[in-house]
Amino acid sequence: MADEPTLGEVVRRLEAIHVDLKEDLREYGARLDKKVSVERYELERRAADDVHRQVIERVAAIEAERQQEKRDIEQERRKTEDQRRADRRLVFAALIAPVLILLLQAYLAARGAGA
């Protein structure tokens, strides 16, 4: 009978187990309070996905606008170059060609008179 615990020892051991159990439950409760619920996680993830999607859409819109601006600038440059070419042809046709014809006639007239 010496190996069997007394009633007082059993009560003390049960009280110690009870205290340990209370501490463990408090610890589990604290850990659970730190965890995020699945619903909240899903809501936060969806919100982050929406923000990400909006940013991607904004970047795509900005990029499309930049591309359109580049096309507009290139089209304006080509239009300006075409206008310059047309102006050069006009200058040649209106000014230089008649002067060259006049000089050619004067040359031919001088050559013909001298022959």
Steps between C-alpha positions, in 0.01 A plus 500: 500500500794729518507532124141617476449877516296648775176678435672838558767422241232400245317828563824702461584319178149558366524870593838525323353331193202737518731805517708368208183440301378856568835643386495286186145612419595867552800450272283335233248782530774761454632316199152473350448875550808562289371284215298655218169348408464344157222745409711801592798355315288450188361854522848649540633287215214606272558865591871464425416326170262784409767759574752300298256472208428874512871581497553270201209666318642846574844398375346350186300819439810716548699276265224512238489879529878520458485276193221715353703813573802347324284414198358854495848653519626271223198584285554873560869462411415322176241763418758773558756320283243455222416870523870590474539279192196661343640845580834408340326378184294818492810718541675308224202516267415863570843661532797292396358333186393830335837657583682200350281515189568873467875443535485217246315721252747781554790255446344358187422846370857615563639187341270528203584863446870430512494205255 
